[in-house]
Amino acid sequence: MAWVITRMCRDCVDQACVEVCPVDCIYTYNGSDGESFPNQLYIDPEECINCGVCEPECPWEAIFEDEQVPEMFRDDITLNARCVDAKGEFSVPEVEEKEKPSPEQIEVNKQKWGYAG
């Protein structure tokens, strides 16, 4: 089992989860194929120890345990796993302090992706 960062992270990319990960398994994409790897964070499922400390840190509520990923985000499990094969194009990001989203911003982001959560 591993945790998965879903598309609700796209273009939000709050890095609070990176800061708490004890095994540095949360990555950002540094390559040029933004079509295949959108602007979001990714969890390497082979490195994730299933501790779950990342999930409550995500202000966008974008992280789920792989078995609990909502149906509409199931493709994101594969997307996260693809970082394993392209490891050279990923790195653990330097944590940048970001302003936390308001409850309204979180709700708008969920609606954007069709998630009622």
Backbone as XML, in Angstrom:
<?xml version="1.0"?>
<chain id="A" units="angstrom">
  <residue number="1" name="MET">
    <atom name="N" x="0.836" y="-1.192" z="0.000"/>
    <atom name="CA" x="0.000" y="0.000" z="0.000"/>
    <atom name="C" x="0.873" y="1.245" z="0.000"/>
  </residue>
  <residue number="2" name="ALA">
    <atom name="N" x="0.313" y="2.283" z="-0.562"/>
    <atom name="CA" x="0.994" y="3.568" z="-0.602"/>
    <atom name="C" x="-0.062" y="4.662" z="-0.616"/>
  </residue>
  <residue number="3" name="TRP">
    <atom name="N" x="0.375" y="5.852" z="-0.449"/>
    <atom name="CA" x="-0.499" y="7.007" z="-0.537"/>
    <atom name="C" x="-0.369" y="7.596" z="-1.927"/>
  </residue>
  <residue number="4" name="VAL">
    <atom name="N" x="-1.388" y="8.323" z="-2.374"/>
    <atom name="CA" x="-1.449" y="8.858" z="-3.729"/>
    <atom name="C" x="-1.820" y="10.330" z="-3.657"/>
  </residue>
  <residue number="5" name="ILE">
    <atom name="N" x="-1.097" y="11.137" z="-4.421"/>
    <atom name="CA" x="-1.463" y="12.544" z="-4.554"/>
    <atom name="C" x="-2.303" y="12.652" z="-5.817"/>
  </residue>
  <residue number="6" name="THR">
    <atom name="N" x="-3.513" y="13.145" z="-5.662"/>
    <atom name="CA" x="-4.440" y="13.237" z="-6.786"/>
    <atom name="C" x="-4.323" y="14.582" z="-7.494"/>
  </residue>
  <residue number="7" name="ARG">
    <atom name="N" x="-5.072" y="14.685" z="-8.573"/>
    <atom name="CA" x="-5.050" y="15.903" z="-9.386"/>
    <atom name="C" x="-5.540" y="17.144" z="-8.642"/>
  </residue>
  <residue number="8" name="MET">
    <atom name="N" x="-6.127" y="16.965" z="-7.453"/>
    <atom name="CA" x="-6.525" y="18.146" z="-6.681"/>
    <atom name="C" x="-5.304" y="18.952" z="-6.230"/>
  </residue>
  <residue number="9" name="CYS">
    <atom name="N" x="-4.113" y="18.396" z="-6.390"/>
    <atom name="CA" x="-2.867" y="19.105" z="-6.092"/>
    <atom name="C" x="-2.411" y="19.981" z="-7.270"/>
  </residue>
  <residue number="10" name="ARG">
    <atom name="N" x="-2.927" y="19.718" z="-8.456"/>
    <atom name="CA" x="-2.442" y="20.402" z="-9.666"/>
    <atom name="C" x="-2.509" y="21.911" z="-9.547"/>
  </residue>
  <residue number="11" name="ASP">
    <atom name="N" x="-1.377" y="22.495" z="-9.833"/>
    <atom name="CA" x="-1.187" y="23.946" z="-9.814"/>
    <atom name="C" x="-1.379" y="24.561" z="-8.432"/>
  </residue>
  <residue number="12" name="CYS">
    <atom name="N" x="-1.653" y="23.751" z="-7.432"/>
    <atom name="CA" x="-1.739" y="24.222" z="-6.044"/>
    <atom name="C" x="-0.384" y="23.977" z="-5.378"/>
  </residue>
  <residue number="13" name="VAL">
    <atom name="N" x="0.094" y="22.754" z="-5.461"/>
    <atom name="CA" x="1.427" y="22.306" z="-5.059"/>
    <atom name="C" x="1.887" y="22.860" z="-3.712"/>
  </residue>
  <residue number="14" name="ASP">
    <atom name="N" x="1.037" y="22.759" z="-2.719"/>
    <atom name="CA" x="1.470" y="23.087" z="-1.366"/>
    <atom name="C" x="2.438" y="21.995" z="-0.923"/>
  </residue>
  <residue number="15" name="GLN">
    <atom name="N" x="3.521" y="22.352" z="-0.298"/>
    <atom name="CA" x="4.575" y="21.381" z="0.009"/>
    <atom name="C" x="4.632" y="20.982" z="1.476"/>
  </residue>
  <residue number="16" name="ALA">
    <atom name="N" x="3.564" y="21.216" z="2.207"/>
    <atom name="CA" x="3.538" y="20.819" z="3.617"/>
    <atom name="C" x="3.742" y="19.313" z="3.751"/>
  </residue>
  <residue number="17" name="CYS">
    <atom name="N" x="3.245" y="18.546" z="2.795"/>
    <atom name="CA" x="3.408" y="17.092" z="2.834"/>
    <atom name="C" x="4.872" y="16.691" z="2.680"/>
  </residue>
  <residue number="18" name="VAL">
    <atom name="N" x="5.596" y="17.425" z="1.859"/>
    <atom name="CA" x="7.021" y="17.146" z="1.633"/>
    <atom name="C" x="7.791" y="17.317" z="2.936"/>
  </residue>
  <residue number="19" name="GLU">
    <atom name="N" x="7.441" y="18.358" z="3.650"/>
    <atom name="CA" x="8.138" y="18.698" z="4.886"/>
    <atom name="C" x="8.024" y="17.611" z="5.951"/>
  </residue>
  <residue number="20" name="VAL">
    <atom name="N" x="6.892" y="16.895" z="5.987"/>
    <atom name="CA" x="6.678" y="15.901" z="7.048"/>
    <atom name="C" x="7.025" y="14.475" z="6.640"/>
  </residue>
  <residue number="21" name="CYS">
    <atom name="N" x="7.263" y="14.231" z="5.367"/>
    <atom name="CA" x="7.526" y="12.865" z="4.901"/>
    <atom name="C" x="8.854" y="12.356" z="5.473"/>
  </residue>
  <residue number="22" name="PRO">
    <atom name="N" x="8.815" y="11.269" z="6.250"/>
    <atom name="CA" x="10.043" y="10.788" z="6.885"/>
    <atom name="C" x="11.016" y="10.068" z="5.943"/>
  </residue>
  <residue number="23" name="VAL">
    <atom name="N" x="10.545" y="9.705" z="4.746"/>
    <atom name="CA" x="11.411" y="8.966" z="3.820"/>
    <atom name="C" x="11.649" y="9.710" z="2.507"/>
  </residue>
  <residue number="24" name="ASP">
    <atom name="N" x="11.242" y="10.970" z="2.434"/>
    <atom name="CA" x="11.440" y="11.788" z="1.228"/>
    <atom name="C" x="10.973" y="11.083" z="-0.039"/>
  </residue>
  <residue number="25" name="CYS">
    <atom name="N" x="9.723" y="10.601" z="-0.022"/>
    <atom name="CA" x="9.190" y="9.912" z="-1.199"/>
    <atom name="C" x="8.214" y="10.773" z="-1.993"/>
  </residue>
  <residue number="26" name="ILE">
    <atom name="N" x="8.134" y="12.061" z="-1.655"/>
    <atom name="CA" x="7.250" y="12.975" z="-2.385"/>
    <atom name="C" x="8.111" y="13.832" z="-3.299"/>
  </residue>
  <residue number="27" name="TYR">
    <atom name="N" x="7.745" y="13.820" z="-4.580"/>
    <atom name="CA" x="8.577" y="14.415" z="-5.618"/>
    <atom name="C" x="7.834" y="15.452" z="-6.440"/>
  </residue>
  <residue number="28" name="THR">
    <atom name="N" x="8.633" y="16.277" z="-7.099"/>
    <atom name="CA" x="8.141" y="17.203" z="-8.107"/>
    <atom name="C" x="8.803" y="16.824" z="-9.428"/>
  </residue>
  <residue number="29" name="TYR">
    <atom name="N" x="8.108" y="17.084" z="-10.515"/>
    <atom name="CA" x="8.625" y="16.758" z="-11.849"/>
    <atom name="C" x="9.465" y="17.917" z="-12.364"/>
  </residue>
  <residue number="30" name="ASN">
    <atom name="N" x="10.659" y="17.606" z="-12.856"/>
    <atom name="CA" x="11.569" y="18.633" z="-13.361"/>
    <atom name="C" x="11.746" y="18.578" z="-14.873"/>
  </residue>
  <residue number="31" name="GLY">
    <atom name="N" x="11.108" y="17.624" z="-15.524"/>
    <atom name="CA" x="11.268" y="17.448" z="-16.962"/>
    <atom name="C" x="10.445" y="18.434" z="-17.767"/>
  </residue>
  <residue number="32" name="SER">
    <atom name="N" x="10.406" y="18.199" z="-19.072"/>
    <atom name="CA" x="9.722" y="19.120" z="-19.977"/>
    <atom name="C" x="8.395" y="18.580" z="-20.508"/>
  </residue>
  <residue number="33" name="ASP">
    <atom name="N" x="8.003" y="17.376" z="-20.104"/>
    <atom name="CA" x="6.770" y="16.772" z="-20.598"/>
    <atom name="C" x="5.615" y="17.049" z="-19.637"/>
  </residue>
  <residue number="34" name="GLY">
    <atom name="N" x="5.180" y="18.300" z="-19.616"/>
    <atom name="CA" x="4.092" y="18.707" z="-18.734"/>
    <atom name="C" x="2.767" y="18.067" z="-19.100"/>
  </residue>
  <residue number="35" name="GLU">
    <atom name="N" x="2.666" y="17.553" z="-20.304"/>
    <atom name="CA" x="1.453" y="16.852" z="-20.728"/>
    <atom name="C" x="1.330" y="15.514" z="-19.992"/>
  </residue>
  <residue number="36" name="SER">
    <atom name="N" x="2.448" y="14.808" z="-19.871"/>
    <atom name="CA" x="2.442" y="13.502" z="-19.196"/>
    <atom name="C" x="2.515" y="13.633" z="-17.678"/>
  </residue>
  <residue number="37" name="PHE">
    <atom name="N" x="3.222" y="14.655" z="-17.217"/>
    <atom name="CA" x="3.397" y="14.865" z="-15.783"/>
    <atom name="C" x="2.998" y="16.300" z="-15.433"/>
  </residue>
  <residue number="38" name="PRO">
    <atom name="N" x="1.711" y="16.520" z="-15.129"/>
    <atom name="CA" x="1.229" y="17.867" z="-14.807"/>
    <atom name="C" x="1.897" y="18.449" z="-13.566"/>
  </residue>
  <residue number="39" name="ASN">
    <atom name="N" x="1.716" y="19.740" z="-13.375"/>
    <atom name="CA" x="2.297" y="20.470" z="-12.256"/>
    <atom name="C" x="1.594" y="20.098" z="-10.956"/>
  </residue>
  <residue number="40" name="GLN">
    <atom name="N" x="2.120" y="19.071" z="-10.311"/>
    <atom name="CA" x="1.618" y="18.629" z="-9.018"/>
    <atom name="C" x="2.737" y="17.846" z="-8.346"/>
  </residue>
  <residue number="41" name="LEU">
    <atom name="N" x="2.502" y="17.401" z="-7.139"/>
    <atom name="CA" x="3.464" y="16.543" z="-6.452"/>
    <atom name="C" x="3.080" y="15.090" z="-6.686"/>
  </residue>
  <residue number="42" name="TYR">
    <atom name="N" x="4.062" y="14.190" z="-6.511"/>
    <atom name="CA" x="3.877" y="12.768" z="-6.767"/>
    <atom name="C" x="4.487" y="11.967" z="-5.623"/>
  </residue>
  <residue number="43" name="ILE">
    <atom name="N" x="3.854" y="10.862" z="-5.269"/>
    <atom name="CA" x="4.407" y="9.957" z="-4.259"/>
    <atom name="C" x="4.915" y="8.713" z="-4.958"/>
  </residue>
  <residue number="44" name="ASP">
    <atom name="N" x="6.179" y="8.384" z="-4.716"/>
    <atom name="CA" x="6.760" y="7.156" z="-5.261"/>
    <atom name="C" x="6.214" y="5.983" z="-4.454"/>
  </residue>
  <residue number="45" name="PRO">
    <atom name="N" x="5.398" y="5.124" z="-5.073"/>
    <atom name="CA" x="4.780" y="4.032" z="-4.312"/>
    <atom name="C" x="5.774" y="2.981" z="-3.824"/>
  </residue>
  <residue number="46" name="GLU">
    <atom name="N" x="6.943" y="2.918" z="-4.454"/>
    <atom name="CA" x="7.955" y="1.957" z="-4.017"/>
    <atom name="C" x="8.717" y="2.444" z="-2.791"/>
  </residue>
  <residue number="47" name="GLU">
    <atom name="N" x="8.722" y="3.743" z="-2.561"/>
    <atom name="CA" x="9.423" y="4.315" z="-1.412"/>
    <atom name="C" x="8.497" y="4.628" z="-0.242"/>
  </residue>
  <residue number="48" name="CYS">
    <atom name="N" x="7.220" y="4.804" z="-0.524"/>
    <atom name="CA" x="6.245" y="5.155" z="0.515"/>
    <atom name="C" x="6.154" y="4.024" z="1.536"/>
  </residue>
  <residue number="49" name="ILE">
    <atom name="N" x="6.243" y="4.382" z="2.819"/>
    <atom name="CA" x="6.170" y="3.374" z="3.887"/>
    <atom name="C" x="4.778" y="3.318" z="4.513"/>
  </residue>
  <residue number="50" name="ASN">
    <atom name="N" x="3.820" y="3.992" z="3.877"/>
    <atom name="CA" x="2.423" y="3.963" z="4.305"/>
    <atom name="C" x="2.223" y="4.502" z="5.723"/>
  </residue>
  <residue number="51" name="CYS">
    <atom name="N" x="3.012" y="5.493" z="6.099"/>
    <atom name="CA" x="2.868" y="6.060" z="7.442"/>
    <atom name="C" x="1.672" y="7.006" z="7.537"/>
  </residue>
  <residue number="52" name="GLY">
    <atom name="N" x="1.296" y="7.633" z="6.427"/>
    <atom name="CA" x="0.127" y="8.497" z="6.403"/>
    <atom name="C" x="0.298" y="9.892" z="6.951"/>
  </residue>
  <residue number="53" name="VAL">
    <atom name="N" x="1.505" y="10.292" z="7.320"/>
    <atom name="CA" x="1.666" y="11.632" z="7.903"/>
    <atom name="C" x="1.448" y="12.744" z="6.878"/>
  </residue>
  <residue number="54" name="CYS">
    <atom name="N" x="1.553" y="12.432" z="5.605"/>
    <atom name="CA" x="1.363" y="13.445" z="4.570"/>
    <atom name="C" x="-0.094" y="13.882" z="4.432"/>
  </residue>
  <residue number="55" name="GLU">
    <atom name="N" x="-1.007" y="12.929" z="4.572"/>
    <atom name="CA" x="-2.422" y="13.182" z="4.279"/>
    <atom name="C" x="-3.013" y="14.349" z="5.080"/>
  </residue>
  <residue number="56" name="PRO">
    <atom name="N" x="-2.870" y="14.396" z="6.393"/>
    <atom name="CA" x="-3.488" y="15.514" z="7.112"/>
    <atom name="C" x="-2.782" y="16.853" z="6.886"/>
  </residue>
  <residue number="57" name="GLU">
    <atom name="N" x="-1.572" y="16.821" z="6.346"/>
    <atom name="CA" x="-0.832" y="18.063" z="6.103"/>
    <atom name="C" x="-1.262" y="18.776" z="4.827"/>
  </residue>
  <residue number="58" name="CYS">
    <atom name="N" x="-1.904" y="18.052" z="3.916"/>
    <atom name="CA" x="-2.294" y="18.643" z="2.631"/>
    <atom name="C" x="-3.510" y="19.543" z="2.804"/>
  </residue>
  <residue number="59" name="PRO">
    <atom name="N" x="-3.339" y="20.857" z="2.653"/>
    <atom name="CA" x="-4.480" y="21.754" z="2.844"/>
    <atom name="C" x="-5.513" y="21.626" z="1.729"/>
  </residue>
  <residue number="60" name="TRP">
    <atom name="N" x="-5.124" y="21.043" z="0.595"/>
    <atom name="CA" x="-6.042" y="20.879" z="-0.535"/>
    <atom name="C" x="-6.811" y="19.555" z="-0.476"/>
  </residue>
  <residue number="61" name="GLU">
    <atom name="N" x="-6.497" y="18.731" z="0.540"/>
    <atom name="CA" x="-7.164" y="17.435" z="0.725"/>
    <atom name="C" x="-7.004" y="16.557" z="-0.511"/>
  </residue>
  <residue number="62" name="ALA">
    <atom name="N" x="-5.797" y="16.572" z="-1.087"/>
    <atom name="CA" x="-5.521" y="15.886" z="-2.346"/>
    <atom name="C" x="-4.878" y="14.513" z="-2.174"/>
  </residue>
  <residue number="63" name="ILE">
    <atom name="N" x="-4.594" y="14.088" z="-0.947"/>
    <atom name="CA" x="-3.864" y="12.840" z="-0.721"/>
    <atom name="C" x="-4.794" y="11.780" z="-0.136"/>
  </residue>
  <residue number="64" name="PHE">
    <atom name="N" x="-4.723" y="10.593" z="-0.745"/>
    <atom name="CA" x="-5.554" y="9.469" z="-0.314"/>
    <atom name="C" x="-4.703" y="8.198" z="-0.249"/>
  </residue>
  <residue number="65" name="GLU">
    <atom name="N" x="-5.100" y="7.279" z="0.616"/>
    <atom name="CA" x="-4.500" y="5.952" z="0.605"/>
    <atom name="C" x="-4.936" y="5.288" z="-0.695"/>
  </residue>
  <residue number="66" name="ASP">
    <atom name="N" x="-4.029" y="4.544" z="-1.340"/>
    <atom name="CA" x="-4.321" y="4.025" z="-2.675"/>
    <atom name="C" x="-5.643" y="3.260" z="-2.752"/>
  </residue>
  <residue number="67" name="GLU">
    <atom name="N" x="-5.982" y="2.533" z="-1.730"/>
    <atom name="CA" x="-7.233" y="1.773" z="-1.740"/>
    <atom name="C" x="-8.466" y="2.645" z="-1.513"/>
  </residue>
  <residue number="68" name="GLN">
    <atom name="N" x="-8.250" y="3.885" z="-1.095"/>
    <atom name="CA" x="-9.352" y="4.803" z="-0.803"/>
    <atom name="C" x="-9.484" y="5.935" z="-1.826"/>
  </residue>
  <residue number="69" name="VAL">
    <atom name="N" x="-8.677" y="5.902" z="-2.884"/>
    <atom name="CA" x="-8.746" y="6.956" z="-3.891"/>
    <atom name="C" x="-10.141" y="6.935" z="-4.528"/>
  </residue>
  <residue number="70" name="PRO">
    <atom name="N" x="-10.830" y="8.076" z="-4.551"/>
    <atom name="CA" x="-12.151" y="8.124" z="-5.177"/>
    <atom name="C" x="-12.082" y="7.695" z="-6.650"/>
  </residue>
  <residue number="71" name="GLU">
    <atom name="N" x="-13.145" y="7.089" z="-7.115"/>
    <atom name="CA" x="-13.201" y="6.545" z="-8.476"/>
    <atom name="C" x="-12.745" y="7.555" z="-9.527"/>
  </residue>
  <residue number="72" name="MET">
    <atom name="N" x="-13.164" y="8.802" z="-9.380"/>
    <atom name="CA" x="-12.831" y="9.818" z="-10.385"/>
    <atom name="C" x="-11.331" y="10.123" z="-10.459"/>
  </residue>
  <residue number="73" name="PHE">
    <atom name="N" x="-10.580" y="9.707" z="-9.440"/>
    <atom name="CA" x="-9.143" y="9.967" z="-9.397"/>
    <atom name="C" x="-8.304" y="8.692" z="-9.547"/>
  </residue>
  <residue number="74" name="ARG">
    <atom name="N" x="-8.923" y="7.585" z="-9.914"/>
    <atom name="CA" x="-8.205" y="6.304" z="-9.981"/>
    <atom name="C" x="-7.003" y="6.370" z="-10.933"/>
  </residue>
  <residue number="75" name="ASP">
    <atom name="N" x="-7.083" y="7.149" z="-12.007"/>
    <atom name="CA" x="-5.957" y="7.284" z="-12.932"/>
    <atom name="C" x="-4.734" y="7.901" z="-12.251"/>
  </residue>
  <residue number="76" name="ASP">
    <atom name="N" x="-4.959" y="8.625" z="-11.181"/>
    <atom name="CA" x="-3.849" y="9.272" z="-10.478"/>
    <atom name="C" x="-2.961" y="8.265" z="-9.751"/>
  </residue>
  <residue number="77" name="ILE">
    <atom name="N" x="-3.485" y="7.085" z="-9.470"/>
    <atom name="CA" x="-2.653" y="6.034" z="-8.880"/>
    <atom name="C" x="-1.552" y="5.658" z="-9.862"/>
  </residue>
  <residue number="78" name="THR">
    <atom name="N" x="-1.938" y="5.436" z="-11.120"/>
    <atom name="CA" x="-0.976" y="5.100" z="-12.171"/>
    <atom name="C" x="-0.038" y="6.270" z="-12.437"/>
  </residue>
  <residue number="79" name="LEU">
    <atom name="N" x="-0.574" y="7.478" z="-12.435"/>
    <atom name="CA" x="0.253" y="8.658" z="-12.677"/>
    <atom name="C" x="1.364" y="8.768" z="-11.634"/>
  </residue>
  <residue number="80" name="ASN">
    <atom name="N" x="1.025" y="8.581" z="-10.367"/>
    <atom name="CA" x="2.042" y="8.615" z="-9.317"/>
    <atom name="C" x="3.068" y="7.512" z="-9.529"/>
  </residue>
  <residue number="81" name="ALA">
    <atom name="N" x="2.610" y="6.321" z="-9.877"/>
    <atom name="CA" x="3.515" y="5.183" z="-10.059"/>
    <atom name="C" x="4.465" y="5.383" z="-11.236"/>
  </residue>
  <residue number="82" name="ARG">
    <atom name="N" x="4.060" y="6.159" z="-12.222"/>
    <atom name="CA" x="4.922" y="6.398" z="-13.387"/>
    <atom name="C" x="6.185" y="7.166" z="-13.027"/>
  </residue>
  <residue number="83" name="CYS">
    <atom name="N" x="6.206" y="7.824" z="-11.877"/>
    <atom name="CA" x="7.415" y="8.553" z="-11.481"/>
    <atom name="C" x="8.568" y="7.589" z="-11.210"/>
  </residue>
  <residue number="84" name="VAL">
    <atom name="N" x="8.256" y="6.337" z="-10.914"/>
    <atom name="CA" x="9.299" y="5.342" z="-10.662"/>
    <atom name="C" x="10.156" y="5.136" z="-11.915"/>
  </residue>
  <residue number="85" name="ASP">
    <atom name="N" x="9.509" y="5.037" z="-13.077"/>
    <atom name="CA" x="10.224" y="4.788" z="-14.332"/>
    <atom name="C" x="10.936" y="6.023" z="-14.869"/>
  </residue>
  <residue number="86" name="ALA">
    <atom name="N" x="10.554" y="7.193" z="-14.407"/>
    <atom name="CA" x="11.162" y="8.437" z="-14.882"/>
    <atom name="C" x="11.908" y="9.138" z="-13.746"/>
  </residue>
  <residue number="87" name="LYS">
    <atom name="N" x="12.442" y="8.363" z="-12.821"/>
    <atom name="CA" x="13.041" y="8.888" z="-11.583"/>
    <atom name="C" x="14.057" y="10.011" z="-11.819"/>
  </residue>
  <residue number="88" name="GLY">
    <atom name="N" x="14.813" y="9.934" z="-12.902"/>
    <atom name="CA" x="15.818" y="10.961" z="-13.185"/>
    <atom name="C" x="15.241" y="12.340" z="-13.440"/>
  </residue>
  <residue number="89" name="GLU">
    <atom name="N" x="13.938" y="12.398" z="-13.723"/>
    <atom name="CA" x="13.298" y="13.679" z="-14.006"/>
    <atom name="C" x="12.505" y="14.219" z="-12.811"/>
  </residue>
  <residue number="90" name="PHE">
    <atom name="N" x="12.680" y="13.576" z="-11.663"/>
    <atom name="CA" x="11.979" y="13.979" z="-10.445"/>
    <atom name="C" x="12.981" y="14.283" z="-9.342"/>
  </residue>
  <residue number="91" name="SER">
    <atom name="N" x="12.583" y="15.150" z="-8.439"/>
    <atom name="CA" x="13.409" y="15.415" z="-7.267"/>
    <atom name="C" x="12.508" y="15.800" z="-6.096"/>
  </residue>
  <residue number="92" name="VAL">
    <atom name="N" x="13.034" y="15.619" z="-4.901"/>
    <atom name="CA" x="12.319" y="16.087" z="-3.713"/>
    <atom name="C" x="12.470" y="17.608" z="-3.708"/>
  </residue>
  <residue number="93" name="PRO">
    <atom name="N" x="11.362" y="18.331" z="-3.717"/>
    <atom name="CA" x="11.473" y="19.792" z="-3.813"/>
    <atom name="C" x="11.943" y="20.435" z="-2.517"/>
  </residue>
  <residue number="94" name="GLU">
    <atom name="N" x="12.588" y="21.562" z="-2.673"/>
    <atom name="CA" x="12.894" y="22.407" z="-1.527"/>
    <atom name="C" x="11.560" y="22.981" z="-1.062"/>
  </residue>
  <residue number="95" name="VAL">
    <atom name="N" x="11.278" y="22.875" z="0.208"/>
    <atom name="CA" x="9.990" y="23.337" z="0.721"/>
    <atom name="C" x="9.937" y="24.859" z="0.714"/>
  </residue>
  <residue number="96" name="GLU">
    <atom name="N" x="8.899" y="25.368" z="0.066"/>
    <atom name="CA" x="8.639" y="26.803" z="0.032"/>
    <atom name="C" x="7.373" y="27.053" z="0.840"/>
  </residue>
  <residue number="97" name="GLU">
    <atom name="N" x="7.416" y="28.012" z="1.723"/>
    <atom name="CA" x="6.234" y="28.349" z="2.518"/>
    <atom name="C" x="5.193" y="28.966" z="1.595"/>
  </residue>
  <residue number="98" name="LYS">
    <atom name="N" x="3.991" y="28.422" z="1.628"/>
    <atom name="CA" x="2.906" y="28.929" z="0.796"/>
    <atom name="C" x="1.733" y="29.306" z="1.672"/>
  </residue>
  <residue number="99" name="GLU">
    <atom name="N" x="0.965" y="30.271" z="1.215"/>
    <atom name="CA" x="-0.227" y="30.686" z="1.935"/>
    <atom name="C" x="-1.252" y="29.561" z="1.871"/>
  </residue>
  <residue number="100" name="LYS">
    <atom name="N" x="-1.842" y="29.246" z="2.997"/>
    <atom name="CA" x="-2.835" y="28.178" z="3.054"/>
    <atom name="C" x="-4.125" y="28.642" z="2.386"/>
  </residue>
  <residue number="101" name="PRO">
    <atom name="N" x="-4.775" y="27.734" z="1.673"/>
    <atom name="CA" x="-6.023" y="28.111" z="1.011"/>
    <atom name="C" x="-7.159" y="28.282" z="2.017"/>
  </residue>
  <residue number="102" name="SER">
    <atom name="N" x="-8.107" y="29.104" z="1.634"/>
    <atom name="CA" x="-9.300" y="29.291" z="2.452"/>
    <atom name="C" x="-10.229" y="28.098" z="2.219"/>
  </residue>
  <residue number="103" name="PRO">
    <atom name="N" x="-11.176" y="27.877" z="3.117"/>
    <atom name="CA" x="-12.160" y="26.808" z="2.885"/>
    <atom name="C" x="-12.889" y="26.973" z="1.551"/>
  </residue>
  <residue number="104" name="GLU">
    <atom name="N" x="-13.146" y="28.211" z="1.157"/>
    <atom name="CA" x="-13.811" y="28.470" z="-0.117"/>
    <atom name="C" x="-12.931" y="28.046" z="-1.289"/>
  </residue>
  <residue number="105" name="GLN">
    <atom name="N" x="-11.634" y="28.344" z="-1.230"/>
    <atom name="CA" x="-10.708" y="27.938" z="-2.289"/>
    <atom name="C" x="-10.621" y="26.416" z="-2.394"/>
  </residue>
  <residue number="106" name="ILE">
    <atom name="N" x="-10.618" y="25.750" z="-1.267"/>
    <atom name="CA" x="-10.576" y="24.281" z="-1.253"/>
    <atom name="C" x="-11.831" y="23.733" z="-1.916"/>
  </residue>
  <residue number="107" name="GLU">
    <atom name="N" x="-12.978" y="24.305" z="-1.583"/>
    <atom name="CA" x="-14.240" y="23.837" z="-2.158"/>
    <atom name="C" x="-14.285" y="24.079" z="-3.668"/>
  </residue>
  <residue number="108" name="VAL">
    <atom name="N" x="-13.821" y="25.230" z="-4.120"/>
    <atom name="CA" x="-13.783" y="25.527" z="-5.557"/>
    <atom name="C" x="-12.870" y="24.527" z="-6.274"/>
  </residue>
  <residue number="109" name="ASN">
    <atom name="N" x="-11.745" y="24.210" z="-5.667"/>
    <atom name="CA" x="-10.821" y="23.245" z="-6.266"/>
    <atom name="C" x="-11.470" y="21.863" z="-6.361"/>
  </residue>
  <residue number="110" name="LYS">
    <atom name="N" x="-12.158" y="21.446" z="-5.320"/>
    <atom name="CA" x="-12.855" y="20.152" z="-5.351"/>
    <atom name="C" x="-13.910" y="20.140" z="-6.461"/>
  </residue>
  <residue number="111" name="GLN">
    <atom name="N" x="-14.671" y="21.215" z="-6.560"/>
    <atom name="CA" x="-15.717" y="21.301" z="-7.598"/>
    <atom name="C" x="-15.107" y="21.257" z="-8.989"/>
  </residue>
  <residue number="112" name="LYS">
    <atom name="N" x="-13.963" y="21.892" z="-9.146"/>
    <atom name="CA" x="-13.266" y="21.902" z="-10.443"/>
    <atom name="C" x="-13.007" y="20.472" z="-10.927"/>
  </residue>
  <residue number="113" name="TRP">
    <atom name="N" x="-12.690" y="19.580" z="-9.999"/>
    <atom name="CA" x="-12.389" y="18.197" z="-10.345"/>
    <atom name="C" x="-13.577" y="17.257" z="-10.152"/>
  </residue>
  <residue number="114" name="GLY">
    <atom name="N" x="-14.744" y="17.824" z="-9.804"/>
    <atom name="CA" x="-15.954" y="17.022" z="-9.674"/>
    <atom name="C" x="-15.995" y="16.150" z="-8.436"/>
  </residue>
  <residue number="115" name="TYR">
    <atom name="N" x="-15.284" y="16.584" z="-7.392"/>
    <atom name="CA" x="-15.228" y="15.802" z="-6.166"/>
    <atom name="C" x="-16.090" y="16.441" z="-5.089"/>
  </residue>
  <residue number="116" name="ALA">
    <atom name="N" x="-17.025" y="15.692" z="-4.561"/>
    <atom name="CA" x="-17.920" y="16.204" z="-3.525"/>
    <atom name="C" x="-17.373" y="15.957" z="-2.131"/>
  </residue>
  <residue number="117" name="GLY">
    <atom name="N" x="-16.473" y="14.953" z="-2.010"/>
    <atom name="CA" x="-15.792" y="14.574" z="-0.794"/>
    <atom name="C" x="-16.485" y="14.853" z="0.439"/>
  </residue>
</chain>
